[in-house]
Amino acid sequence: MLDITADKLAERIFDFGLLTSNQVEVALADAGGRGRASLDDLISLLLERELLTNWQISRVCENHRRGYFYGKWRLLYMIGAGSFARVYRAVHTETGDSKAVKVLRQRHSADAATRANFIKEARIVMELRHKNLTPIYEVDEQQNRIYMVMEFVEGQNLREYARAHRKLPVKTALKITRDVLAGLAYASLRNIYHRDMKLSNVLLASTGTAMIVDFGLAVDTDSNDNSGPRSIDYAALERFTHVRKTDPRSDTFFVGCMLYQMLCGVAPMDDTSDRLKRMSSNRFTDIVPITVHDPNLPHRVVVLVQRLMAVDPKKRPATPVIAQKEAEKTLAAIKAGDTKAYEAAQTDNAKFQQQQDEKDEGAGKTILLIESNSKVQDSLRNRLKEIGYRVLITSDPTRGLERFEDLDPDEEMPADCVIFGCAGLGRTAVKAFEGFVDYRSTAQMPAILITTKHVTKLVSEDWLNDHRVQLNMPLKFKEVKKALRKLLDINVN
């Protein structure tokens, strides 16, 4: 605590409006009397009689004069904090009702867009009443701080609950998923979509009911205002799958991710703060089949996870209403004893392993690309790196070939294979390839010549053999992969 006396604490408590004069005097007298009571004794008495909370006393001692009251709501203690707002348990000064008050952080209060989004969230949810949505009752402003009053849910955050239990029982995970989809279905029938579904935005009430919170990124398609921000994960998914930002199947996908984590204790996608990694399509294409983590999951449950998390949006339930019905049927079947294991687990796992092997097929190998066309450079570089190759690029054939000159016999070659591209270099690339073939130190090195129709006739068949091949534009990357596997003796099962 700060250097403060019991008398000074009592004075501040009254000045800040937390207790009446009579309440302060009685507490001070019972703690030992004015001028005699110790700070610790007064604090202990205030806590024991539930006159104040630790949070309130700490703020008073630090001389925070404001932030105890919003409208007729008296804040008791903080129950959650996010990037934009803090949430407190609060009691109504007249009725004694207990609610949660969400207050926009001070540093965001001056930002018009953030304020508007905060108010939009409140107004959207105030129109909704469903047992699986945390209701909002009012939104207001006090001393330039916007706040909303919400239902206080006795329970805990689903993210904390999942961390504590790691793998949830199948029925529990399905029941939570059913509840979440029921809330989303209700909202979707009113053209409202959440846009930020994740474990931390679900509360588990002490009754076991799951309740969605935080509609801060929600959109109301009836308002024709869909310009607000969206979760970076949603943006990445929708860009990769070429759907609009109000597509209801995006909520469904991320509910599937929640179910996945509840069932196997592992998140389907890496939780990284790197924006480029979060926007990468690999986050979705590299998701490990849930049967790799748990091959004994019931068939119906695995199929539901696959449906909800299908990368192809056409393979997901079209609406939250349909997704809710599928979850209901799955839960009912499991309760009825239909726990037959997923039959295709071995096939799915083997297929996934093959995909992983293909992604790593170029590990330890270096490709030198000689090409001046930037689009071809970028395309080949990115695709080759995706399957493990290290890629060096030069647009100058002379400089590229200089890397192989005057090498010591024991010195490693600067590349395992050289690709000559004619898209930008034309005849120059063909001439460089010919020199590469004739040069003593590179005559046996693997090489690929990618030709356009204008220079194909310049290529001699004598230049091509088991370790030198020609490919023609327009080029399909699978042809490059096949050629590299052959030239570098790479086996992929």
N, C-alpha and C positions, 0 to 999 in steps of 0.2 A: 504494500500500500504506500501511497505518498505520505509525506510529512503533514499530517492533519490531526487535529484533536477531536475528541468526541463532541465537544460543544460546537466546533466548526462544522462537523458533519451534520449535526442536527439542524444547524442554521441553514445549510445548503438544501437539505431535504425539504424543508419548509419553503424556502425561496423558489425551488424548482417545481413546486406544486405536487410533490409526490405524496406527502402526508399533511394532514391538518395541523394547526398549532397545538391543539389538544393532544393529538396522537404523538407528536414529537416530544412534548413535555412529559407525558406519561412514560414513554419509552426511555427518555433520558433519566428521569427520576428513578425508574426501576433498575436502571443499569448502574446506579450509584450516586446520581445527582449531578446537577450542573457544577462544573469545576472539579468534580471528583471522579466521574465515570471515565473508565478507560475506553479507548477506541475499540479494542477487541471485544469488550463486554457489551458495548452498544451494538456493534455489528452482529454479535451472536444473538442478542435479544431480538433484533429486527428480523433476522432470518428465522429464528425459532417460532416467532409469532406470525410468520409469513406476511409481515408488513411490507417488506421489500425483498427483492431477489438479489442474488450475487451479482448479476449483470447490472442491475440498477445501482447497487452500492458502489461497484467498481467505477462506473461512469461518474457518479457523484464525487467520489474521491479524486478523480482526475479532472474535476471541475467542468464537465460537459453540461452546459446549461440547457441544451435543447435535445430533442430526439426521444423524449419519453412518451409523448402523446401525439397521436394523429387523429384529428377530429375528436370523437369521444372514446377513442381506443387508447388504452394505457399499455405500453409495451412492457412485457415481463422479462423475456430473454430471447436471444437469437436461436433459431432452429435450423437455419440454412443460409448459405451465401453462394451467389453465382457471380458471373462477370458483370452483370448489369444491376443486380438488385440483391437485397438481403431480406430474409423472411423471419418474422418474429412471432412468438406466441403473444397474444394480447387479450385483455379483458375490457369489456364495455364498462365505462365509469358509472352508468346509470342502471343497466339491467344485469350486469355481472356475467353476460354471455362471453364465452371463450371462443376466439377465432384466431386465424393467422393473418398477419398484416405484412404485405410485401411492399417494400419501399425502394424506389429507384435510387441507386447510389448517387451521392452528391456530385461526383465528378461527371456524371452523365446528365445531370438535371438541366444543364444549359444547352444540351444538344437537341435541337428541334426534332430531328428524325428519330432519335432514341425515345424522346418523350412521346412522340406521336405513336410509335410502335407499342410502347408500354400501355398507353390508353386504348389502342386498338385491341390488344390482347384482352384487356378487362371487358371491353364492350362486346367482343365476340363471345366470350365465355359467360357473361351475365345473362345471355339469352338461352343458355343451355342448362338443362337440368336432367341429369342422368346419374345413376348410382356409381358408374365407373368413370365419371368426370368430377374433378374437384371443383365445386361451385365457387363462383365469385359473386359477392353481394353488392359491392359498391366500389367506386373509384373516385378519388378526390385529390385535392392538392392543399398542402399547408406549408407556408414559408418556403415556397418554391420547390417543395419536395412532393412528388406525386406518389401516391400509395393506393393499393387496392386491398380490400378486405375479403379473405377467402375462408373456406371451411378449414378448421384445424383438425387434421387427421391423426388420431392416436395410432401410432405404428411406426414404420420406418421406410426409408428409401429402398427401392428394389435393388439398386446397385450395391448398397451396403449389405442387404439381406443375401444377395447372391454371392458376394465375397465371403461372407461368414460361413455359408453352407456349401460353397463351391458347386457341387452338382445337386440339383434339386430332384426330388422324386418326380417321376414322369407325370403323375396325376396333378401334382402341385404346379409344375411348369405349364401344363396344358390349361389348368384352371386360370392361372394368371394371364396366359395368352388369350384365352376366351374372353376374359373380362376386358382386357385392353382393346381387343377387336370390337367388342360390344360398344365400348365408348366411342371408338373411331367410327363405327357404323352409324351410330346415332348422330354424330356430328356431320358425317358425310351426307346424310339425308337432308341436312340443312345447308349443304354445299360448303362445308367447312372442313379443311384438312389441316392436320397438325404440323407437319413439315419438320419435326425434330424428334422423332421417336427414338428413345434410348432408355436404358435401365434407370438412369438418374431422374427421368421425367415420369416415373411411376411410383406411387406410394402404395405400400401394403398396410391397410388398416388392421387394427387388432382383431377384427372379425375375419380377416383373411381376404377381404375384397380388395382387388387392385383398382386404383384410381389414377387417372392420367392428370398430370399437372403441366404447367408451363406451355401455354399456347402463344408464346412470344413470337414465334415465326409462322404462326398459322396464317392461312389465307381464306378469305370468304369470297368464293367465286361469284356470288350474287352482287358484290360491291363493284365488280369490274376493276378492282385495284389489286393487281397481283405483282406490284413492283417492289414489294418489301424484300428484306434479306432472307436468305435461306441457309440452312446448315450446309457446310462445305461438303459433307458426305452425300447429301441429297444432290447438290450441284454436280458432283463427280459422277454419281450414278446416272443422273438424267442426261448429262452430256454424253456419256458413254453409250447409253441405250437409246438416245435420240428421241426423247419424249419431252413434252412441255413441263414447265415447273409446277403446274397444278395437277399433275397426274396422280390420282389416288393410289396407284399401285406402288408408289414410292414409300408411302407409310407402311404398306403391307410388307415390303421387302425388309424394312428395318425392324418391324415386329418379328419377322422371321429370324433376324440376327439375334434378337433378344431371346427367343425361344431356343435357338442353337446354343447360346452361352449358358442358359439355365440348365439345359439337358446334359451338357458335357463339361461345363466348368471352364471352357476356353472361348475367348472371343473369336468370331470368324475372321475378323480383320484386325491387323495391327493397329494399336492406338498410338499414333504418332502425331507430333505437333508440326511436322514438316508439311507445309502446304502442298508442295509439288508431289510428295508421296501420297498425300490424301486424295489428290486429284487424279492419280494414275489409275488407268483401267486395270492394272495388275492386281489392285486390291480386291477386285471383284472376280477376276478370272482365276486367281490363285487360291481362292477359298478352299480349304481342305474339306473333303466330304465328312459329314458328321460321323459316319460309320468308321472312319479311321480312329476317332477318339473313343467311340463306343460301338463296337460291331454287334452288340446284343440289343440294341434299341428295337422296340416293336416296329413292324413293317408300316403300320398306319402312321406312326409318329414320324418316321423318316420321310415318308411321302409328303406329309404335311410341311415339314421343314423345307423339302425340295421345292414344293409348290410356292411357298411364301417367298423363298430366296432365289427363285429362278432369275438368272441374269437377263434372259429374254423376257421382257415385260408381258408379252403375249401368253406366256406360260404361267404367269401369276394369276391369282383370283382377280377378276376385273374390278371389283369394288370391295371395300371393307365389309359390306353386308355379306357378300359371298364368302369372304375369308372367315368371318365369324361363324357362318353356318358350317364350314368345313372343320373349323376347330371344335365346334360343338359335337359334330358327328364323331370326330376322332376321340374326344374325351369320353363320350358315351360308350364307344366301342371298347376303350381301354377299361372303363369301369365294369363293363359286361364280361371282361376276361379275355378279350381278343388281343393277346400280347405276343402273337407269333412274330418271330424275329424277321428282320428285313432280309429277304432272300438274295438280293443282288449286291449285298455288302462286299463280297470278295471281288465281284466284277467291277464295281464302282471304285474300290480301293486300288485295284490293279490298273484301271484306266487312269486314275489320278497319278499313280506312281510313274506310269509311262509318260504322262504329260510333264511331270517334274524332271524325268530323265532327259526329255527333249529340251527343256528349258536350260539344262546344264550341259548340253552336248558339246558346246564349244569351250567349256572351262579349260583354262591352261593353254588355249590356242590363240595366236595372234594373226590377224588379217591386215594386210596392207592394201588399201583401196587407192588406186590411181585414177582419179576422175575429177573433172572441173565443173560438172553440172551440180549445183548446190542441192537441188531436189533429190537427185539420185544419191548424192553423198549422205544427206540426212536420212533418207529412207533406209538405205542399206546399213548405215551405222546403227540406227535405232533397232532395226529388226535383228541384226547380228548380235548386238549387245543383249537383247532380250533372251537369247539362247546361249549366253555365256561367253561369247567371243570378245577378245580385246581387239579394238579396231583403231588402226592408224590411217590417216588420210592425207594425201597430197594431191594437188591439182597439177603438179609439174612432174612429168615422167622422168626427166633427167635427174632431178633431185631424188625421186623415188628409187631409181636404179642405182644411184650413188651409194645407197645404204648397203649394197651388196658388194661393193668394190673393196679390194685389198683387205678382205677379212682373213684373220688368222685361222689356220685349219682347225684349231680347237675352240674358236669363237662361235657362239651360237648365232644362227641366222636371225636377222631382225624381224622376220615374220615366218609363219608356217605356210602361208599361202598368199599369193598376190592376185588381186582382181584388177584387171584393166578395163575401164569403162569408156565406151565410145560416144556416149550421149553428149558429152561436152567436148571431148578431145578429138573425136572422129578419126581421121587417118593417123594422127599423131599417136593415138593409143595403139593402133595396129602395128605401127612401126616400132613402138616401144616393146610390144609383146614379141615381135620378131627378134629384137635384140636380146630380150630376156631368154628366148629359146636358144640363141646362138652363143650366149655368154657362158664360158666354161663353168663358173661357180654356181650358176643358176639353171643350168640346162636340165637338171633333174628335179628342180623344185616344183611343187604344185602351183598351178596358175589357172586362172579363168579369164577368158576374154569375152566381154559382153558387147556384142556388135549391134549396130543399127543396119537397116536394109541398104543404106547407101555405101557401106564399107564391107559388107559380107563377102563380096566377090574378091576382095583383096586378101582374104585369109587363105593360106596354103594348107592343104590337108597334111602336109609333112610336119607342120608345127604341132599337130594334135596327136595325143597318145593317151596312155593310161593315167598320166599325171598332169595333162594339160587338156582343158576342154573349152569349147566355145558355146555360149548361150546367146540367144537372140532377143532383142527388144521387140515388142513390149515384154517385160520380164515378170515372171511369177516367182515370188520369193521361195516357194516350195522347190523350184528348180535349182535355186542357189543352194538351199539346204541339202538337197540330194547330191549335188555335185561336190560340196564340201565333205559330206560323209564319205563319199567314194575316194576323193583325193587324199583325205587325212585319215582314212581307215577308221572312221567312227561308227561304232555299232550301237544302234538304238533298238531295243526290243519292241 
